[in-house]
Each structure stands twice: as structure tokens, then as C-alpha cells.
Amino acid sequence: MSSQKVAVTDLRSALELLKSIPGQLIETDEPVQPHAELSGVYRYIGAGGTVQRPTRIGPAMIFNHVIGHENAKVVIGLLASRERVGYLLDTTPEKLGCLLKDAVKTPLAPIVIPPEKAVCQEVVYYADDPGFDLRRLIPAPTNTEQDAGPYITMGMCYASDLETGESDVTIHRLCLQSRDELSIWITPGARHIGAFYEKAEAAGKPLPISISIGVDPAIEIGSCFEAPTTPLGYNELSVAGAIRKRPVELVQCLTIEEKAIANAEYVIEGELLPGVRVREDQNTNTGMAMPEFPGYTGPAASIPVIKVKAVTHRRNPIMQTVIGPSEEHVSMAGIPTEASILDMVERAMPGRLLNVYAHPAGGGKYMAVMQFKKTVPSDEGRQRQAALLGFSAFSELKHIILVDEDVDPFDSNDVLWALNTRYQGDIDTVFIPGVRCHPLDPTQSPLYNPLLRDKGVSCKVIFDCTVPFHLKEHFKRSKFKEVDVSRFLPRADGTRKHAT
């Protein structure tokens, strides 16, 4: 039975749940500029992640008065703490990876509902209307003053293979370029929709695509799985269905042959154009795109274009956004990473990998802490095999830190303690050079290391901070007496519990 005070089915019910939990959501009526100011404020409130210091983990935030968009609100930081994601997915923060691992194994396919039941189409704007302007309809902010333009950072992009009909949902950075055009960044070789687009473009055909903004957070988390855990043709909306134990509801779009998430706050309908590329910063000439998860603002690129056909939204819509390098990205990318590693290692060596933490310092992608338990002498060495499987489960991982069962993988101080007392650099470091990783890491470039053959190629590293099995008796932590602490702490009424 669910322990949630409010059943979460969409963004609005997610916000209602957070309102019922102290310290998880705040609102402001203070007018805010969407250009840089909104993100600049939230940096101090709760961004966390790899955002420039000072920052912190804090509540989600609703801006009720966004200048230039008087009829819309903007929410940021919905997933910007692991504790809050636990509330939203109805589990504990430590079990999120296991929850998603199980959800991938028990997918529940989405269903299509009639248009009259789809709240995302309560208000409709067509692009062929003379007054249509995407930039006025969508209150998309910029993260910094150098951004290429306003970005949609939490858009669930949904498209299908034109030949097979297989569908998928992923998140991409989308820059508002004109009244009816968006640019879209697709990481080379890493996204299912990228494969659909390559196929359509080779055939000279546009690819219909819908972008749903402001949805159930289970959809946002589930959409971030990648191959091999969810191979081409696996619809990640099925993960959200499994988490909620009810199918995600879709609706047929009004202007394209594609579907959208029926209870989204906003839906953009459009087509990915074949053979068309646009300079991402064509309107600002900053040379920059937007801050990405490693904490750096990358250069603007020449990328594909979406021609918008329509925008629909709920009455009094709520725009959802994210700061690129924030803890929110760590949640969306990192928890599926944990699930993927747990699943692959469990299949290879059951019972040995206890937990995984995709650390915020790696943006949820570059670094994982793996908690491994050795129970017999022959387990020695298997911890490094598990790390190799971790790299296979999620190809963008760069560093893996292995720790024993008595080390809390979610406590950075405990992990660093293991690094300092259970690790020797010359014998406990494993280098794996020349492996494909991720192009947004500025060190993964021949400019940084001439030995690298291409941008996005890296030296992956295993830091083995586990105690050799035959020495485990020599590395026992100091054991403290178990006590009932509540006897010594004041209650809400100022009294203390008395021993009986």
C-alpha cells in the first residue's frame, strides 16, 4: 500500500504532495525575469549538483510572476534532491535504483485516450495563425546571460520509427530559435530518437515529434534510461507505467502523426526537418549553448531543427524547467544509471553488489560508487569484474569507486575515508584507456590529451577501495554501543523520553 499523502499522476499532483511535506516546496510572487534571473535565484535556493558555488540542496520553487508571461507559472528543482525524488516515487532515497531496476523488468505499456479526456489540449494555438509566436507562448528561461537563447530543458521528446512504429521518449536541450522553430541537440549515437531521425533523414522525410512539458516525475526519471538496459525499440514510458502500476496516458496530436502525454502542462507539436541545421546561437552570437551537467557551458553547435506546427496546454499552465548542471540532472541521469548497473551485475554475480550511487560530482553520469560485499575468498577480484560490468551497463561512466559493505556509498565523507584508508594508488587503480565516454567532458579531447583519438574518448578508471578478503579482520571499524538515542533528545513538547 502506498504511503503517499497524495497520489502522484501528473505535475500538479506532484506539487500538491510536496506542499504537504515541510521544506520541500516554496513559492514566490516576486516578479522575476526569465532571462538568467530565475536560474540565478534558484542557484542559491536549491540547485546543488555541479553548479558554481555557492549553491545547496534545497526545496523546489514556484515562480508565480514571470515577466512577459503573465498567465503562466514556472517551477524549478522538482527533482533537485534525492530525498524529494523518494517522496515523489514513494520509496526511500537509498532504494531508488532498485525501484527503477525492477520497473524496467516489469514494463507497463502506455495507452491512448480520447482527445476530449486529454487536459493537455484544453487550449490550442496553431502555427499558421498570424499571431503565433512560440517565444511568447512558452515561458522558457535561460540559465545564464551567455546562453544561446531560451531553452526548454524538461521537454519529453516523443517520436517513432517511421518504418517499425516503435516509439521512445527522451530529454534533449531545445532552444527557441524563432516564432515556429526549435533547435535540438542529440548526443551522437546515444539517443533512441537520434536513431529514428537518422533513418528518416536518410529517406528525406521529416520526423514527427511531440514535446511534453510538465509531467509526472516518474516519466521524467524513466525517460533517462539508455541502451543496453533499454535497447532500441523499448518505450521508456513503460518504466513510468511500472512505477505507478498504471499505464501512462497518451493522446493523438492535432497536427502531426504522433502522440503526446495527455496530462502534460504544455505540448509542442512539430517535425524534425531532414537535411536542415541551424547555428544554435544565431540570435545571440554568444558562441555558447547552455550549462550542461559537467558544470561547464559548451560551445554552440550546428544542430537539427524542429518546425513547430502547434502548441497546446492546460488552462493556467505551469512551465517546468531545470538548471543544466543541477542536482535535478543528477536525479534524472543518475538513478537510471544506478538501476542499470545493479541489474547487470546482479545477473552476472547475484547477491554481491549491495548498492550503487551515481555521485553528483559526476552529474549522475561520470562517477559511480559501488558497494560490494566479499563473502568467500574467491570473491576477491570479482569487485573489479563488477566495475567492468558497470562500465558496460552505462557507457558514459568515467570513474568507478569500489567500497566495502561497511561503507555508506551515499556519504561522500565515508567514501573518501575508504579512499584514504583502504586504497593504495599503485596497486588499487585500474586504468582503461581509449574508451568511448561522453563529449561534454572538456578533458575528453585530443586538445587536452593528444593520445586521445577523438572527442568523447577517455581513460576510464577504477578506484578499488575494498579491503583484500584475507585482510578483512585487520580493517574492522570501531564498534560503538547500540543505544536508544530518543531517551536523550527532547520531544516536540520539550520533554524527554524516560527509561522504563
N, C-alpha and C positions, 0 to 999 in steps of 0.2 A: 504494500500500500504506500502511495506517495506521501511524503512528509511535507510537501509544498503547501504553503498557505493559499496560494493562488495557482491554478493550473495554467501553465505557460503554453500558449498556442500561437502567439504572434508577438510583435514588438510591444504592443500596448499592454498585453497581459504580463510580459516580462517586466515592464516598468512598474506595473501595479504590484508585482511581487517584491521588487526592490524597495518600493515605498514602504512596505510593511516590515522591512528589516533595517534597524538603525544603522546609520553610517554608510549605506550602500548607494544612495542617490540624493543629489541636491539639485535645486532649480534656481535660476536667476531671471529676474525681469529686467535687469540692466541691459540697455541696448549694446549690441556687440557687432563689430564689423566682421563679415565672413572672411575678408582678406587678411590672413595672418593673425588677426587679433584673437579670434575664437580659439585657435590652437595654442596661441601664446598664453592665453589664460589657463587652458587645461593642462599645459605643461607643468604648472605649479600645483594643480589640484590633484591630479591622479594619473599622469601619463606613464611614468615608470619606463621599463624596458631599456632600450639603448638611447633614449632621448638625452640631449645635452643636460648636464647637471647645472643647477639643482632641479630635481624632479622627485616624484614619490609615487607610491601606490596609494590610491585614494578612491573616493566614490565616483560613480558615473555622474554625468552632469547634463541637465537640460537647459538650453538657452531659449527662452520664450520670446525674445525680441531680437531677431536677426535683421539688421539694417538692410533694406532693399527687398526683404521677403516678409512682409508684414503678416501674412496668413499661414506661416509655417514655423515650426519649431525645429531645433537641431539638437540631437542627443549624441554625446560622445563618451567613450570609455565604458560602454556597456559590458565589455568582456575584459576590461583592463585590470582584473585581479583574479588570481586562481580561485580564491575564496568565493568571489561573486559568480564565477562560472559554475562552481559546485552548487551554489544555490539555484542557479538557472537550469541546471541539468539534473537537479535533485539527487546529488551524491556528494561525497566528501572530496576535498581537493586532491587528496592522495590517490583516490580511486578513479579519477577521470580517465586516465589512459586505459585502465581495464574496462571501464564502461564503453569506451569507443571501440576497443578491440572486440568486445562481444557484439556490439551493434553492427560492425562490418560483416560479421559471420552470420547474422540473422537479419538480412535486409528486408525492408518492407517497402514495396514499390509505391510511387506516388499515384494518385488518381486524378481524373479530370472532372471538374464540377461545372454546372451550367453557368453561363455569364451572369445571370440575374442573382446568383449567390456569391459572386466574386466582389468583395468590397474594394479591391484594388482598381476597379473600373467605375467607381462612383462618379468621378469627374474625368472628362476626356478632352484632350487637345490634339488636333491633327496638324501635322507639319505643313500641309498645303494651305492652311489658313494664313492669310497675310500677316496677322499679328503674332504668329507663333514664334517664340524665342526660348530655346532650351535654357539659356542662361538666366532668364527671369523666372522660369518655372521651377528649376532645381536649385535650392539654396546650398550649392556645393562650396565649401570653403577651400582656402589654400592653407597648407601647413606653415609655410614661411613666405617672406616677402620676395624670395627668389624663385618661387615655383613657376613652372611654365604656364600655369593658369589654374582655374578652379578644378578640383579633382573629385570625382566620385570614387571613394576608397572602400566602400562596403556594398558594392553592387554585385548581386548574384547573377552572373552571366550564364544564360541557359541557351544551348544550341544543340543541334542534332546532325549526325552524319547524313548527308543528302542521299547516300546510297542505301545504307543499312537501317536508317531510322533510329539508331542508338543515340541516346541523349546524355548530356552531362552538364553539371553546374560547377563553375569555378569563379574565383575572385581575381579581378585584374585592375590595374590602375587605369582610370578612364578620365581623360582631360577634355573639358568642354572647349571646343575649338570655334564654333560658330552657332548660329541660330538653330542649325539642324545637323551638326556633325560632332562626333566624339572621336578622339584617338584612343587606341587601346594598345597597351604593352602586353605582349605574350612572350613569356620566357621561352627561349628556343628549346624545343624538344621536351618541355616539362609539363605542358598542359594538354588535357584531352581536347579542349575546344581548339587549341592550336592545330591539332591533327585534323580536325574537321575542316578548319579553314584552309589548310594547305591543300586538302583534297578538292574542296570547292574551287579554290583559286586556280588550281591546275586545270580544272574543267571550264574555267572562265565564268563561273557562276557566283553570284552573291550568296552569302550565308546568312539566313535569317537568325536573329539573336534578340533575346529579351534580357533586360537588366532589371532585376527586382531589388528594391532598396527598402530596408526596414522590415525585417522578417524575424521569425522565431530564431533565437540564438543557436538552437540545435542544428538548424540549416547552415548557419554561418560556420560553425565548427566542423560539421560533417563535410562541407564542400571542400575542405582543405586537404583531404587525403590525396595521395598520388600513387602511381604505379611503383612497385608491383602489388601493393596492398589492394588498390582498386585499379585493375587494369583497364585498358581502353574498352569502352562499352559498359562499364559499371557506372550506373547512375548514382552519384553520391547523395541525392535526395533520399535514397533508400536508407542511408545511415540515420538521417534525422527521423525517418519513419520508425526505425527500430528503437531509437532512444525514447521517443514519445509513445511508442506502442500504438500508433495510429498513422495512417499514410499522410504525407504532405499533399495538400490540395493544390492542383494547378488549374489554370483556365486558358482557353484558347485566346490568343492575341487578336486584336481587332484589325490590324493592317498587314500582318505577316503570318506565314505558315509556321508558327511556333507557339509554345505555351509559356506562361509566366506563373509565378507564385501568387495564388489567388488572394491571400490576405496581406500582401506587401503594402507598404505605405505608398510607394511610387513604383511605376513600371515604365521603362523606356523601351519602345519597340523600334527595331531598326534592322539594317542589313550590313554585314561586313563586306565591303566592296573588294572585288578582285583586282589586283594589279595597281591599287592606289596606296600611296604612302604620303604622310604629311610630317613636316618637322614639328615636333611636339611643342616647341616654344615659339611658334610662328607669330603669336600675338604679343609676346613679351620680350623676345630676343635676349633672355637672361642666360641662355646656354645651359640652363639647369632644368631638370624634371621636377621631382619632389623627393623629400626624405624617405628613404627606404629602410627596411628592417635592420641593416647593419649599423644604422646611425649616421649615414652619410647621404648627401644629396648628389645623386648621379647626374651625368650629362643628359641633356635632352636627346632623344633619338628620332630617327625617321621610322615611323611605325604605321600600321594599318588604320583605316578609317571606318567608322560606323556611320552610315547615313540614317538619320532618325526619321521615322515615319509617324510616330505618335508618342505622347506622354499621357499616362493615366495615373490617377492617385485617389486615395481615400479622402473623404471630407476632413478638413483640418489636418493635413498630413504632417508626419514627423520624419524629418530627414535624419538618417543615421550616418555618422562619419567616424573616422579613426585617424589618429596621428600615426604615420607610417612606421616609425621605429618604436612605438609604444608597447607597453605590456599587453595591449589588446592583440597585437600581431603575434606576440609570444603565445598567447592562448590559442589563437586560431591555427597557427602553424605547428606549435609545439605539441599540443595534446594529441593530434593525429599522428605526429612523429612518434610519440611515446607508444601509442597503440600499435603502430606498425612494427616497431622493434619488439615489443612484448609478444606479439603474435608470431613473428618469425623465429625468435629464439625459443619460445615455448614449444613450437613444433619440432625444433631440432634437438632440444635438451630440456625436457619437461622438469619444472619444479626448481630450476636453478636460478633463473632471473627473477628477482623479487619485485623490482620496480624500476622505472626509468623516469628521469626528469630532463626535459628539453629546456636547458637553462636560459633565462632571459638574456644573459650576456651574449648569447649567440642568436638572439632574435627568434628563438624557437626552432631554428634550422641548423645552425652551425655547430652546436655543442650539446652533448647529452651526457648525463651522469647515469651509469648503470649499476644497480645494486645486485651483486651476485653472491650466492651462497655456495661455498665448497663444503661438501659433507663427507667425501671419501677421498683418499689420496689421488685417485685417477681423475678427480675434478681439476687438479692443478693443470693449468694450460687451457682448460675449457673456457675460462673467463675471457681470454683473448680471442678464442673462436667466437664467443658470443659478441664481442666487439666487432669482429669482421662481419658477422651477420647483421649487426646494427647498421653498418655502412651499406650493406646490400638492401636492407629494408627501406632506408631513406638516403638516397644518393647525394643529397646536398649537405649531409653531415660532414664536418671538417675535423672536429675533435671529440673523442670519447674518453671520459674519465671513469675507470672501474673502481668501485668501492665494495667493502665487505658488508655483511648483513647488519653489523652493529653501527654502521654509519648512515645517517639520515641523508638521502640524496637530495632532499628539498632544502637542506640547511647548508648554505654556502660555507659558513664557518666550519662545519663538521667535515665537509668535503675537502676544504683547504687543510684542515687538521690531518686528514688521511694523506694528503699530498705531502705534507711535511714530516710525517712520522712513519709512513708505510711505503715510501717511494724513493728510489734512487735513480737519477736521470739516466745513468749509463746502462743500467740493466732492465729498467722498468718502462722504457719508452720504445714504442714501435712506430717506425716511420713507413708510410706507404706513399711513395712519390708518384707524381704523374697521373693522378686520378681525376676524372671529371667531377666538379663540385657545383659552384654557383658563380655566375659572372658579376654579381653585385658586390662581392668582396674585393676591395681595391688591391689586395695583395695577390689575388689570383690572376696575375697578368705578367706577360713577358717583360713589361716595363719595370715591374718590381723584382722579378727573378727571371733572368734570361734563360734559365734552364726549363722554364715552363713553355710548352709548345703552343699554347693558345690561351686566350682569356677564358676564365672559368675552370682552368685546370689547377689542381692544388696538391700539396703534400698533406695527406691525412695522417693524424697522429692518435695513437692510443697511449694514454697515461694509466699504467696499471698500478693502482694504489691499493691492491688487495695483498693481504699477508700470505706468503707461501704456506701451503697447507701444513707442512711439517713444523712450522714455527708458530702456529696459531696460539699455542699455550703461552708463548712469550709475549703476545700482543693483546692480552686481555685488559679491557678498560677497567678503571677503578669502579668498584661496585658500591653503590650507596644504599642505605636502608630505605625500604619502602614505608612511607608514612601517609596518614590521612591529612593532607595539607589543609583541608577545609576547617579543621579544628583551630587553625592558627590565623585564619583570614576572616575579616569582617563580612557579615552578610549585608544585604541591601539596607536592612533596618539598623545597621551599626553594631549588632550583637555578634557574638562568635558561637560556633557550634561547640557544645560541651561533650566531653568524653562520657560514655555510659558505662 
